């Protein structure tokens, strides 16, 4: 593969640089991003303040003065560009693999917790049982965390249940709500506005700012959904930490 033609590197601001492999969403590209993310974490390079992986790109936020101290006479941007170029080659020559966690997430698909489910199954001409099976009988890759702290973008849902975002977003979506937008599925970590189609809810606590690792999910994790009854949902909701 000619790696030189598969990516670009460009500045986002005077203190941020992005490595971009394009707009396509697929596991292979995301795997490459996560490998580069892991290497950058291990290297712990002076001056890099934040590393932000996404579906097919990774952004470095940096302190110019700190990076200049190790840049060897070139600009901070050029130093980091050369670093990213070298990491693309390194990962390309040593593909390896990232070790994401395998997570099982209980979800209740009862209509009282899934305000868009009945309309969706009518539109898609599916029964509730068929819809739930199509959504839960898959292992989803977490491609990125974004939109809200702890909000995991997972893909891809079965083509039979791909659904557009709502034309008018809700002002409040309850914490734990499971939604679909296009081919993606995700869980709202706390109450917030949102425009995804709501098809269920998990009793698990997805984000806790008081924990050392606040987000329940991390990029690269693999997630499967386990359907639970309404009674189980309310029982588990009483002690969400017990089930993690």
MOJOSUL-V473329 format. One record per run of one state. SS is the DSSP state (~ for helix, > for strand, _ for the rest). FROM is the first residue (numbers start at 1). LEN is the number of residues. If there is no record, write none. Layout:
# MOJOSUL-V473329
((SS	FROM	LEN) (SS	FROM	LEN))
This chain:
# MOJOSUL-V473329
((_	1	2) (~	3	3) (_	6	2) (>	8	6) (_	14	2) (>	16	5) (_	21	6) (~	27	17) (_	44	4) (>	48	6) (_	54	3) (>	57	6) (_	63	1) (~	64	5) (_	69	7) (~	76	18) (_	94	8) (>	102	7) (_	109	2) (~	111	3) (_	114	3) (~	117	8) (_	125	3) (~	128	9) (_	137	3) (>	140	6) (_	146	6) (>	152	4) (_	156	3) (~	159	3) (_	162	1) (>	163	1) (_	164	6) (>	170	4) (_	174	3) (>	177	6) (_	183	1) (>	184	4) (_	188	4) (>	192	3) (_	195	2) (>	197	5) (_	202	5) (>	207	1) (_	208	7) (>	215	1) (_	216	6) (>	222	7) (_	229	1) (~	230	9) (_	239	1) (~	240	4) (_	244	1))
